Amino acid sequence: MSRGTSYRPKCFLKSVVGLLAVLAAATTAYELKPTTTVSRTVLAGRTARLPCELPRPRDRPTLVLWYKNRDTKPFYSLDARENAIGRDKVLEGSELGRRSRFQLETLPYSFKAGVGFLEVKSITLEDAGNYTCRVDFLTSQTMMSLLKLTVHEDIQRLTVTNAYDVLLDKKAGPYELSARVMLTCRAYGGFPPAVVRWVSQGEVLESSITQPVSTPSGRHIENSVGVLLHLPGLKREDNGREVTCLASNTNLTKPHARTLTIDMYLPPLTVSVEGADQPLRAGLEAALVCRTTGSKPPATLTWNLTGSGNALTSLPQQSSLDGNTTVRRGRLLPSMDDNGQTLTCTASNPLQVFHFTLVATHTLTVLFGPVVQVLLAPALDPTNIREGEDVYFECDIKANPPETRVVWLHEGEPLHSDRSRGVLAQGRNLVLQRVSRQAAGKYQCRVTNTLATVTSEPAALDVLYPPECSDDHEQAVSVAATEEVELRCVLEANPAEVEFKWSVNTSQGWKELEESSYTTRGSVSTLRHRPHEFDFEEDRFGVVVCQGSNTLGHLDNPCVFTVTAAGPPEEPTSCSLVKQSATSLGISCLPGHDGGLPQTFLATVRDAGSHEVVANASSPSASFAVGGLAPGRDYLVLVRAVNTQGISPPYLIHGFALKVAENKINDTGLVESSSLLVVFVGVVSGFILVLVLLAAATRSRCRRRGTSRDAASPDNKHRVEALSSPTSTATPAAPPPQTADDDEDTVNRLEEVESRMPSRSVSHTLLSRPTSALHGPAPTPDPTALQESAHLAGSTHLSGPSPSIPLHTTEATSPRGSSSLRPQSQPLLSTDLPRVPGSSTHKYYTLKINTTRQSNESFV
């Protein structure tokens, strides 16, 4: 026989032996007498701990079996024969066994009995019954313990409904006086059946029957117990009364309770308003009080003012301690619109029961100052009032008390009746006959009553008229031939939307310009006039006419622009020193003609001895303040005017900066030192002044002698050219020393160059010439000869085709006695002047020669 075949009889024998053991144990269970009997009561849904109470054995248990009622098979067993912890076993198909677990332990509250307890989770009503616990010991006799389990189910819910089967929460009602109250309290579910009763102030009003009633609830049928509370007639004392429904079925839980308050409404008995009997003042707040009595619960008081929204502010209402009186206060800020309005206070039940409502009514009287408004006559169209028409205004007045005086205003000034001007002002009416454009503006009326004087908001009168030139009808404009000028035609017109036309007077007659050549915005039109765009030269400058029209007519006198050629500005005039100090000079001039273009003024300051540029300044006006000068030095100031077309001839001013001591004396006027110090300073200053005057006189005398010999030559009868460029600040290096033979050779070569310029004369710089001889136009040299002359001189610089600057000078009165230009020890700088674009009438050249004067010879 194989191994598998021999194993099957062994398994079968073990099964038979096990079955016999179970049958023997079951038979023994019915034959054994219970050792202990215990009872337990558990609430459904919770976990039950079922004790197995036995006398304390001498040895440990090995097998624990649990039976329910008269079942022959244990629904749960614990086998501890192999180890002390044991192995549990659940009867197949037993729901109770799956929720059960047994634990071996000694009960803490019993020192004489205890093996362990069976823990059953989620107890249900079906788990109630008799349980048997059988315990086999290792050597001791088998014992049994009986346990009776009782399961109670708590009440599921408690509801209260009224006579209409409407569920109630905390309040019943509201009810009127003498109303009948019917309330039903019902407890659903629970085992054993609940006991329900109505209680009020410790008194039982109604009790439930003990028989439960089954009511369908969805798919299930619920058992419920209910009781009805009947109160036949309510009185005022029943308002706010509390009634409580109590339901209980077990001592394991507290009784279920539902308390309701009987709510009643009682009508108000009286209502009144205080504070609105006397006349009120507009803008002054008035205190109002509304009072009501007899309403239960307290009445809701409501303020209302007809025709007003935010004038009345309602404050929170207040009730007396007994609830019989309710007061609501209010703040009223009356206005003129509240005069004659109705003020009401309404007392009503909070639940809006209209037949329990009382109303108190008052008519308000409000005093206020004038409220005025200027209105145009309805027959007139404010957007279409033309010159020559009649205009009518009305002053709309609201005042309490009525007005006592009315005054009309035009642009803030009183307006009186004047038939010669067509003005009729009578009370609330104003008539303007045959209005002109000067009548346009803002009109107001000022009204007075016993409370105040008020001026209305302005009403604008708009008078329509055809266009007119806002500026002079004729304007002169200058422009260069290669540039453009903006002609701005500004018209006064109402309406301001003007249609423009531009025309130009040409050699072939008037020519109307295309609309694309100018822009228009309202009553302003701008034309960019470009002389170089005209085919004929005689048409480039002349008369340009601007015409305009609006819906009321055309421009009677057109705006005329006379366009002339622009050029460089004229030289400034009347230049003088307005302020002198140790380190600064102030110059003020009168501007000359600007050449038709905006001009800027330039000032160049040179040292009178070295002719070195020490400062430059520019200003949009003909006034300068030049600082940073050395004290006690003589200076030459050249003032020019510049525009985009060129630069003007300079105006020469001879000035000097004060010494430090002189500056202090001039600034303070007082010497805060001792008399000895003043005498000492005066003596020293006088001595130095005498020395300076002597040196200046001697030097001037030598200079005149040399100048008189040089002036005898015809080549030297020319004006002095400009000393330097207004923008040049650098000082060139001194030339190398030259001998007398070199100077003589240089002069001879320059004279040879001049011989080739028969029709032009070269302008030389004669610094030794007196300033009175510096006037007159400057001739224009030949550029070729100038360049050759510059090459022969070795240090000559030609500035190119730049406009020449004729030099005009004025000798400022100086206490130092300097009356002429001093000789230059450093080479002169060339002047690079701006070119005149597109002009052939302002072309100059400037020749600058660097050399050193020998003995009494002049510069050539």
Secondary structure, 3 states (H helix, E strand, C coil): CCHHHHHHHHHHHHHHHHHHHHHHHHHHHHHCCCCEEEEEEEECCCCEEEEECCECCCCCEEEEEEEECCCCCCCEEEECCCCCCCEEEECCCCHHHHCEEEEECCCCCCCCECCEEEEECCCCHHHCEEEEEEEEECCCCCEEEEEEEEEEECCCEEEEECCCCCECCCEEEEECCCCCEEEEEEEECCECCCEEEEEECCEEEEECCCCCEEEEECCEEEEEEEEEEEECCCCHHHCCCEEEEEEECCCCCCCEEEEEEEEECECCCEEEEECCCCCEECCCCEEEEEEEECCECCCEEEEEECCCCCCEEECCCEECCCCCEEEEEEEECCCHHHCCCEEEEEEECCCCCHHHCEEEEEECCEEEEEEEEEEECCCCCCCCEECCCCEEEEEEEEEECCCCEEEEEECCEEECCEHHHCEEEECCEEEECCCCHHHCEEEEEEEECCCCEEECCCEEECEEEEEEECCCCEEEEEECCCCCEEEEEEEEEECCCCEEEEEEEECCEEEECCHHHEEEECCEEEEEECHHHCCCHHHCCEEEEEEEEECCEECCCCEEEEEEECCCCCCCEEEEEEEECCCCEEEEEECCCCCCCCCEEEEEEEECCCCCEEEEEEECCCEEEECCCCCCCEEEEEEEEEECCEECCCEEEEEECCCHHHHHHHHHCCCCCCHHHHHHHHHHHHHHHHHHHHHHHHHHHHHHHHHHHHHCCHHHCCCCCCCCCCCCCCCCCCCCCCCHHHHHHHHHHHHHHHHCCCCCCCCCCCCCCCHHHCCCCCCCCCHHHHHHHHHHHCCCEECCCCCCCCCEEECCCCCCCCCCCCCCCCCCCCCCCCCCCCCCCCCCCCEECCCCCCCCCCCC
